[in-house]
Amino acid sequence: MPSALFVVSEHGYWGEECIEPLTTLTDAGVDVTVATPSGEKPVVDERSVDPEEVGEETAAHVVEVHETDERLNDPTPIARTDAADYDAVVFPGGHGTAWDVNQDSDARRLLRDAVESDSEKALVVCHAVGILAFTRDSDGGFLAAGRSVTGFPNAWEEGIVDEDDLMPDGRKLPYWVEDEVKAVGAEWDAELDADTSVTVDGDLITARGPPSSAAAARTLLEELGVESPA
């Protein structure tokens, strides 16, 4: 049975970007483990469960899985995990990743090891793509340098933060994903004219945002050689 490790933010993951891949992979027979930076239960971004923001159906589904899924309710600390124990490592997005997952040395280790391995895959979604701005390869260079990637674009961020980079909840966004990932040499294309954006470059899969979550999950299954659920 194929397996996947989900590295989820304790500061606010975006519901659909975690729950859609998690349930899709589970339905396809993938054994999923959830990890967070400290091993505490991840926190869901309140905007991602607001029916006015994401629709009643999506909000209700995310809340149900978030509250009842044993894996999300009893995660393991990421320091105790090893990419080699899984076929894929998944990094769901959400602004919260800017404060914990993207800055965590163990999260970066998991990403590096999955991408550099001959047998593992990494899926990085939305704001979690910011981890590429801080992850170095085994030779000390930036892992993203020269790689084709997509992720949460500046054009979308402009509609969320104010002129002081303050988010609706009052937190100051520490960096913009597109700017930082491009700065380390990634070939960035968020495909703003497309409904979804998922990019595959070797063992690294990146996805733009919530609307691309389902496509990202199917792409990962395809890369793993696993049939998508009906």
CORQUIGI-V231378 format. One record per backbone hydrogen bond with DSSP energy under -0.5 kcal/mol. CO is the residue of the C=O (numbers start at 0). NH is the residue of the N-H. E is the energy in kcal/mol with one decimal. If there is no record, write none. Layout:
BEGIN
co = [CO CO]
nh = [NH NH]
e = [E E]
END
This chain:
BEGIN
co = [1 2 2 3 3 4 4 5 5 8 11 12 12 13 13 14 14 15 17 18 19 20 21 22 23 24 25 29 30 32 33 34 35 42 44 45 46 48 49 49 49 50 54 55 56 57 58 59 60 61 62 63 64 68 69 71 75 76 77 81 82 86 87 88 89 89 90 92 93 94 95 95 96 99 99 100 103 104 105 106 107 108 109 110 111 112 120 121 122 123 124 125 125 126 127 128 129 130 130 131 133 134 136 140 141 143 146 148 151 152 152 153 155 156 156 161 164 165 166 170 170 174 175 176 177 178 179 180 180 181 184 185 186 190 196 198 198 200 202 202 203 204 205 206 208 209 211 212 213 214 215 216 217 218 219 220 220 221]
nh = [30 86 87 5 32 6 89 7 34 42 95 14 44 16 17 17 18 19 21 22 23 24 25 26 27 29 28 31 3 5 75 7 77 12 47 48 49 50 52 53 54 54 58 59 60 61 62 63 64 65 66 67 68 72 73 41 35 79 80 84 85 120 4 122 6 91 124 13 96 97 98 99 101 102 103 103 107 108 109 110 111 112 113 114 115 116 88 204 90 206 127 128 151 129 130 131 132 133 134 143 135 142 139 136 144 146 186 188 177 155 156 157 158 159 160 164 172 161 169 166 172 176 179 180 181 182 183 183 185 184 145 187 148 193 207 200 205 203 121 204 200 123 198 125 211 212 215 216 217 218 219 220 221 222 223 224 225 224]
e = [-3.0 -1.4 -0.9 -0.5 -2.5 -0.6 -3.4 -0.7 -3.1 -1.1 -1.8 -0.6 -3.2 -0.5 -1.0 -1.2 -3.0 -1.8 -2.4 -2.7 -2.2 -2.8 -2.0 -2.6 -1.2 -2.6 -1.7 -0.7 -2.5 -3.2 -1.9 -2.8 -1.9 -3.0 -1.2 -1.3 -1.1 -0.7 -1.7 -2.5 -0.5 -1.9 -2.3 -2.5 -2.2 -2.6 -2.4 -2.2 -2.3 -2.9 -2.1 -1.7 -2.6 -1.7 -1.2 -0.7 -1.8 -1.7 -1.8 -1.9 -2.0 -1.6 -2.5 -2.4 -3.1 -0.6 -2.6 -2.1 -1.8 -2.0 -1.6 -1.0 -2.4 -0.8 -0.7 -1.4 -2.2 -2.0 -2.3 -2.2 -2.8 -2.8 -2.1 -2.4 -2.6 -1.2 -2.2 -3.0 -3.2 -2.0 -2.0 -1.6 -0.8 -1.9 -2.3 -1.9 -1.7 -1.5 -0.8 -0.6 -0.5 -2.5 -1.9 -3.5 -1.2 -2.6 -3.1 -2.2 -0.6 -1.0 -1.9 -2.3 -1.1 -2.1 -2.1 -2.1 -3.1 -1.9 -2.3 -3.3 -0.6 -0.5 -2.1 -2.5 -2.2 -1.6 -0.8 -0.6 -1.6 -1.7 -3.1 -1.0 -2.3 -2.2 -2.3 -0.5 -2.5 -1.9 -2.4 -0.6 -3.0 -2.7 -2.7 -2.7 -1.9 -2.0 -2.6 -2.2 -2.3 -2.4 -2.4 -2.2 -2.3 -2.5 -1.9 -0.6 -3.1 -0.9]
END
